[in-house]
Amino acid sequence: MTAELVRGQNHPLSQVRLEIRVSAGRPVTAAATLGDESGRVPGVEWVAHPGVPTLPGLEVSRQAAADHRLAVDLDAVSASVHRVSVLLALPTGVGGPASFGSVAAPFVAVTGLDGTEVATYTITGLDAESAVVALELYRRQGAWKVRAVGQGYAGGLAELLADQGLSQAHQLAAGINDAVVQGLARSVPAPPPRTADGDRSRQAAASALGPDQGASPYGTQNPQGAGYPAGAAPADPAPHPPSPGTPAAPAPAGAGGPIDYSHPRRSTGAPPPPPPTAPPARPGQPATPVAGDATGWSMEERLYNQVWGMFEDLARTMAAYRSAVDFAETRMEKELDQVLSDPRSRMGGQGDAAREAAQARHLQLVDQAREALDRDLVQLGAEADVVEPALPAAYARWDNPVWHAYRVPMEMPMAVRLGDLRLPESDPLSIPMLVRLPLERGLWIDSGRVGSSEGAFADSHDLRRLAMESAVAHMARLLAVHPADEFTVHVIDPAGSGARALEPLVRSGVLAAPPAAGAAGVAQVLGRLTERVDLVQMAVRGGMTDSLPPGFDTAHQLLVVNDFPHGFDDRAVNQLRYLADEGPGVGVHLMMVADREDADGYGPLLDPLWRGLLRLTPVPDDHLADPWVGHAWTYEPSLVPPGSQVLQQVLTQVAQARAKY
């Protein structure tokens, strides 16, 4: 089955020899870069382009064209290559369109050598950009995946290559364009756009989005994510969308243009209603924010995309601010070095005047950068003020009044809120941290020492208590946002240390069974879930999902483990690793409440387990990093306000709904 990707979404690759097919309707340049473990391109020899179309394991077209086929053999690329990025750019100096906003949305398909589509992606939402990273193939834990990126650059191919760390970006971009121009001069006119039969997906996208291609109202967004950061050290990836964490997301400073996270290839249902529109702004004033002012097929999807846009905007504006401050610092240091290097100016009033002038210029540049940042923060703050009250329960804080009108939903939402994200310079502005459902990664609530001041001064007992309270809030939210018969929670609490925090869940009866205690309880729960994963995998592989045993619980299963590895023997540890690796694919998800140091006795054996989980903390901590500009985001858990009865009210409704099944 073909995976129809949206921006930021990824998909595993079961083949290593692939074709990447591009359809753009107008001649475009196709190229590819090879990235190292950090995603950087070390030199021009790591770039395949029309002037140098072949690299080990990679071949691209020799000239610009409306249709391309790129050949990839992932087994043939160097072991030091961890990312293959596919780039598209509009040729300059040939009289064609200057930006992707004036052409049909490019369509990219990853296929096997037999032509079978593995994954497809329609790159919508581009405007002033003339170059775009269409998708990337990346290595993750020894396996390859494809991710839809759709990151556009108004500065063209040079800006794109520079953002990937290539120092000779401008020279290479000019050389590529020269080779393309020469090739176009010798080529025949581009073929007409495909017919509906030949390119149904792109025709559907155009008709669904209309002539504006679903342009986003955010005219200055950009980043990656890609999904929120992964791994546990030192900065985990932040999750947004995508799942992811996930998540398309913020782009490097300097990149511009609107971004569209809508799914253009839906073929069922009526076209989406238009999003709310803001009243016209007065001349010279920013537009008035409106909740749901983004593309999407429902208000929920529009709000999700709008939150994503706010995250991108904050990352972009902060990257610009920090870059400006760094430039000011570098410039002042250079000017001071020049003063000190001249013996005539080191002494006396001339040197003092030069130093004061350098410091004054530095202060002026920093003040200008801060003024621009404050202006953007005011606009984002105004948007947050109207968006936060409009969020549905799955996206809302526990103190949002929407929870007082809570009813058990009939279907699973797109995403769930696990907390808030902010940057030091933007405090108190925060962005909801939304993680796509179903969970693609397990969750790890770290009960060990964290780097924040709150964590540094808390003792281990308090951190463990806070971690369990945070886990209960996450469990309750996950139960609340799923239909009553589609989410089951199992808890392992070998020593009973989490009994007090778990009491609301136990009292309401929303757990599948009382928390399992002791080594026997651990073995029983792990054995039952391991058997479930094996059974479902066999049924799926054999195409016999209709033959599962009568009464088989088809709901998503969440296993919550407290105080790991207490109560675990070697067999139980192996079963837990198996569930973490294989469970998410068949609806079994993991939440760990643990201090990693407690499991040090296992050495590196458990490193893959920790890296595969999204690390969350029970107190604010700056451990999440976006993969686009590398900001360290401070994560703050979403907790129930002290004294609030909302948690018990929600759990009571969930329990009543579950009793009907």
Helices and strands as residue ranges (DSSP letters): E 3-5, E 10-12, E 17-35, G 44-46, E 47-48, E 54-55, E 58-59, E 65-73, E 83-89, G 100-102, E 107-112, E 117-122, E 131-140, E 143-153, H 156-163, H 169-186, H 200-209, E 236-237, H 299-341, H 343-346, H 348-387, G 388-390, G 393-395, G 401-405, E 415-422, G 424-426, E 431-436, E 442-446, H 453-456, H 460-481, E 487-492, H 499-508, H 518-541, G 545-547, E 556-562, H 570-582, G 584-586, E 588-594, G 596-606, H 607-611, E 613-616, E 621-625, E 632-637, H 646-659
